[in-house]
């Protein structure tokens, strides 16, 4: 029964149609192109990672510390497990959406939980190809390991993400439980999730030198488990290999045994919500655009995975702008270094703000996030162009304030003159408008309305993948034009020309978008 | 025989969705269940199918208690919700095969059955297509074929006629009749009072979680029709 369920889940969640959408799945040429794009994107990421890891490996080899790479492998597998547990558990393991289908079937709850956990692990394994496997591959190559070591590595790597995936699931569930009875439960959950993920990431990256050593002493018992992994993989130690695999499987089976009952109850009682803090419903009339943007805002702050992934750039810029106010002398040192390297300091501002803006890809996913509501929207007397505009405007509402603030702070700290600042700000604002239009095109080309969880659209859809890579490409093109193509021109003229080019692209893209909006919407159906 | 004893359930600890409901559905019964929106029909159907847990009371079928003999209980029933949320990326055939495999129906047993009901519901040409391409009615038909594939002893249906075309509705009524003649039990909710009146041998009317009338359809109705009785009671 477990195999039957897992096979069904894999078919359901990993089908070509589900990953790429009906429209692409129907066209062979588009399917081949999309597979090509994906292979390219994954290839570029993996190869960059391999090159980076190879450099690290060469340094570690000198100091006889190659085994550190294996600690990194087990650490990244565990972190991936945590993140996937955290983002997938709600709606897939707890209060899962196919409970009405599976609930009446004669399948034991333990089998369902085991199959669902296995499916969550499948996603971890897919991402492990980019994150952890290049590191292992480089270690294997540099340390001249044998094929036998691969056979030791594979089962250990497969079980490595389990404990933190279960922990991530439980944390996600606890956050939901803490907030679910409040009327703004989704907003609170988003805030808690952001705080938790930032803390988790910070804890992963900060070294002993920054945080008190006592903070890390609580993790010392887990080093032993890391040692088992390293000794198993590097020394082919069968005892440690069994210890490692056994320890992880015991955790898994304990979770399944003890949590299956409570999970069933949680799923059965999912409607037992009694909201606290019922506000008075305000009655007011406002413009359609106002309603549409308000709807976008509510979805943005009410969907943790959406907020964390597409709001990362805004959070990063806000954080950097705030922190830079307290370290003006360090910023000046950076300025001097850049000038000494023969560059103008303002391009660092462009690179940082441009990078952050490329990650705020709300128009690339917001249409898909309408899900089945797209039919409702289509039935209303609202022009398709108005709906598209609302999604672009919402992205601008999110980003323009932080562009203005961070450019102001950056230029003041870098001692850049006011006319340059104004031109720079105009160029960055136009760059953001260009990105918004580009992101909107992506969602129109690659819509995906038939999702079960928002994470499928926000992180795993084709539009979201192409958006991030495409945004970086636009930034690369912009910097190439500025620092290579227009290099002989005056700085102000370069900024003006870049703004002008962006404006032309935006006007043409926007004009074409307006013309084609209705036709695109006609093809949408759920 | 399905026995529901003193079933109670509340979603918010204040208002009862089910309030001390007791019902008996015997083999061969075609039992109709009517009531306003939010009266508790779906809650009771979901409680019988194991989706919801009762706060109090017992449900048993052919001597099997839903809480103690859960899997054995579930292996004898089938439930079709009002809006079947099927695995959309599977084809209709894959979905039916999934359910048949869960109930351990052999290929030899399921094949003629799928051909028969797939043909009756005019679904055979579409079973190769993904469910995501189906209309509501086609999903409903697929869910019905899948529910029937293991020949359940008790069939639970929530608004089964919604979304079905007239021919499919007629076929479903015929299936209901043949199943009950073979000794199976059917318990379904519906807002189509004429269908309930003509089709069923027993009915129950639920209001605010309480069964306010139940019994043989002929006896409950007397000289009235179901619509006038329903309006009078509500």
Boltz contact constraints between the chains, C-beta under 6 A:
constraints:
  - contact:
      token1: [A, 4]
      token2: [B, 101]
      max_distance: 6.0
  - contact:
      token1: [A, 8]
      token2: [B, 98]
      max_distance: 6.0
  - contact:
      token1: [A, 11]
      token2: [B, 90]
      max_distance: 6.0
  - contact:
      token1: [A, 12]
      token2: [B, 87]
      max_distance: 6.0
  - contact:
      token1: [A, 12]
      token2: [B, 89]
      max_distance: 6.0
  - contact:
      token1: [A, 15]
      token2: [B, 89]
      max_distance: 6.0
  - contact:
      token1: [A, 17]
      token2: [B, 89]
      max_distance: 6.0
  - contact:
      token1: [A, 17]
      token2: [B, 130]
      max_distance: 6.0
  - contact:
      token1: [A, 18]
      token2: [B, 89]
      max_distance: 6.0
  - contact:
      token1: [A, 100]
      token2: [B, 51]
      max_distance: 6.0
  - contact:
      token1: [A, 100]
      token2: [B, 81]
      max_distance: 6.0
  - contact:
      token1: [A, 100]
      token2: [B, 85]
      max_distance: 6.0
  - contact:
      token1: [A, 103]
      token2: [B, 50]
      max_distance: 6.0
  - contact:
      token1: [A, 103]
      token2: [B, 51]
      max_distance: 6.0
  - contact:
      token1: [A, 104]
      token2: [B, 49]
      max_distance: 6.0
  - contact:
      token1: [A, 104]
      token2: [B, 50]
      max_distance: 6.0
  - contact:
      token1: [A, 104]
      token2: [B, 79]
      max_distance: 6.0
  - contact:
      token1: [A, 105]
      token2: [B, 102]
      max_distance: 6.0
  - contact:
      token1: [A, 106]
      token2: [B, 71]
      max_distance: 6.0
  - contact:
      token1: [A, 106]
      token2: [B, 74]
      max_distance: 6.0
  - contact:
      token1: [A, 106]
      token2: [B, 75]
      max_distance: 6.0
  - contact:
      token1: [A, 268]
      token2: [B, 52]
      max_distance: 6.0
  - contact:
      token1: [A, 268]
      token2: [B, 53]
      max_distance: 6.0
  - contact:
      token1: [A, 271]
      token2: [B, 11]
      max_distance: 6.0
  - contact:
      token1: [A, 272]
      token2: [B, 11]
      max_distance: 6.0
  - contact:
      token1: [A, 274]
      token2: [B, 12]
      max_distance: 6.0
  - contact:
      token1: [A, 450]
      token2: [B, 88]
      max_distance: 6.0
  - contact:
      token1: [A, 450]
      token2: [B, 132]
      max_distance: 6.0
